[in-house]
Amino acid sequence: MSVVSLKSAPPGSSAERAGALRVGGLTPLSLSDWPGQLAAVVFCQGCPWRCGYCHNPHLIPPRAADPFGWHEVLAFLERRRGLLDAVVFSGGEPTLQSAIVRALKQVRSLGFRIGLHTAGAYPRRLAALLPAVDWVAMDIKASFADYAATTGVTDSGAPALASTRLILDSGVAYEFRTTVHPDLLPPARLPALARSLAQLGVRHYALQEFRSRGCARHELNVSVTPPFLNDATLSGAIAPLFDSFCVRRAQ
Ligand code: SF4
């Protein structure tokens, strides 16, 4: 995902910023962050995890060096009413901030459909958000017992599993997806991971090849050359497990 600066969106006043959603970036128009929807993407600041392949490491700190004012983001979205289908909240981890609950409702009241990208780090907040969400895309980092190898955070698989179950039980349209870098998640483990997700009830799944753009870890950028996901293995062992399945190539 790309983050495009909106030069006309300076930070609001300190009074405005208090309690407001902290935003680190805004993409005015995206056709890919919610497939089939014309969407703006709001990149929420802050993430509790430290994935080696993170494409937006500048969004990990809880406060942005050059933040967007939430009121200016809202003003921008008001000008896009009738021109966009949806707004996707991405990150960072959108559910990290309590302000996401009000922000999401504000955007919904403008008439936009609401998409949410999450890694599932905060299941209780996710549960509060899901009734106001139209589509959710959740990252599955690895098998839930092996999360720390990717996220760098002990026990991060437990909230991810809880969030997976919440999404499946909610009835909200969803996609689960796994970004694959062979140094962090060997492709040979993918069939077992896919089977475990299918057993939980996942019906829509995607694999995404690691892309070097934006990744700050030089050793990960140079250690693989896509394509590295094996078509025969994927189609034979994984695709039949799901109602919909796709592989997103790095290029
Ligand atoms: S969960 Fe997402 S935003 Fe957070 S570190 Fe991992 S890839 Fe980056």
Residues whose N, C-alpha, C, O or C-beta is under 5 A from the ligand:
A	BS01	SF4	C47 W49 R50 C51 C54 G91 G92 E93 A119
